[in-house]
Amino acid sequence: MAPPQEHQSESDSSWDAIVVGAGFAGLFMLHRLRGLGMRAVVFEAGGGVGGTWYWNRYPGARCDVESVQYSYQFSAELQQEWDWSEKYATQAEILRYAEHVADRFDLRRDIRFHTRVSAASFDETARLWRIETEDGQRASAPFCVMATGCLSTTNHPRLEGFDDFRGRVLHTGTWPHEPVSFRGSRVGIIGTGSSAIQSIPVIAEEADHLYVFQRTPNYSVPARNAPLDVVERADIKASYPVLRETAARMFSGIVFRYNPDSALAVSDDDRRQEYERRWAHGGVSFMGAFADLLFDRRANETAAAFVRSKISEIVHDPVVADALSPTDIIGCKRLCVDTDYYATFNRPNVTLVDIRGTAIERITPDGVIAKGSEYAVDTLVLATGFDAMTGALNRIDIRGRDGRRLKDKWRDGPRAFLGLSCAGFPNLFTITGPGSPSVLTNMLPSIEQHVEWITACIAHLRNRGLGCIEATDDAEDAWVQHVADVAGGNLRSQCSSWYVGANVPGKPRVFSPYIGGFPQYVRQCEDVVAAGYRGFALS
Ligand code: NA7
């Protein structure tokens, strides 16, 4: 723990705005609020800035969006002075970038680290949000912005006997800060999502033995990561304005080549060649191979079959290759991007424990029992993901008008207008909240768009001497319906992913991000403003 800061001794403080979270969203929000001349404070549970990139320090952690795109665009100077060293940046490099931004814009002095917000309630008489932290601090402000992230509350499976395990337990989403060695260790990893797929090849290089407990196989495509050389970096810097402008017009907010053709309208040879080209290029642009991959099950199956064929080419043991091969919709769960994932299963020190259709039976003091056998391990890595989209908000006791709890309002699934604001919760904003494109797009531009929208909204209120903004029930209902309608037409709503909350037992099944595309979403946000904040009550 860092030594407490001077400000942290304040037991009660009033501000113009309170921001919760110092990841990319909270950092930029603070910068913009300051730009409005407001006194703003950020409360951050971690000991440093960076959010996701502060916590997810597991071996092999990288962003699956190219570094030059997964970066802020609000400052041309920042873009020009920062150099990305690789096509896909490591967690460490992205964290250094967040730290650089915090320093460059002098943000740290208004961030209270090691301070987790436990409650936020709206005082209707004073028209203030009153915040409490786990260590007993209080603060109040007319505006509260939740910049708490979409994948920030870890999911811990309830496994029988777990507490009796004598070895070391690590979760990819809360990885220790000190170096973790796997040398001489027998490791068991539970999960085969993105975090596992990135960390498995790296852990396997060091561990004595690695057991991979796989409940559901996942589709993964190679990253083809590479260093960026001096010429590439100069080209990137020269073309940033065009890159950003182009990205803003892309469905996902990410520039890559989309093929407008149907996978079913071309010959088998042409289709295969297109997939081969994408496979050789690497990354999530694989899903841009054909326009209907996420809309037509037959088209989707052509891409799925291609990846399965690659798995059987790479993995020597046909039984293991078969166990690693998913049969469901490709891209329904988020497509994983890897470096040597499938090839890692050719190593003699890696064993795939395929528990498909069953479950881990129990954890013993010395290992894991699955499919009737005990696997002795010294270290258990939980790569079991997150209570996504709503987890971080629901863990705070948020109360709006009449003391109504957000958690109760969201009992059957999240409800918010534009994913930005909730009826009954005046002056509370959520950055990349449920009902906004968020995780289905490039997070950085989506964050910036929300921060700019919120900033303009607060400026609008202040310029007109207004104190309150709140989504109306009607606007919220219509938006929630729209989000559901759009999701219904997309194959992504059909499987048991964290997009629908299926990975957390008891969570209502609702497709929470907005899947209508980034440009379409931005247009709707702009229309709302142009129509005088249609759908909001201003007072
Ligand atoms: P994910 O994608 O939610 O993956 C979690 C994995 O853990 C997944 O394979 C799960 O299997 C598995 N899991 C979860 N609970 C259990 C239990 N009880 N037993 C066995 N296996 C279990 O999380 P990640 O951290 O990898 O990635 C999250 C996002 O971060 C990712 O999509 C990127 O956007 C970045 P399941 O599939 O549920 O059967």
Residues whose N, C-alpha, C, O or C-beta is under 5 A from the ligand:
A	BS01	NA7	L151 P157 I190 G191 T192 G193 S194 S195 A196 F213 R215 T216 R334 A383 T384 G385 F386 W498 N503
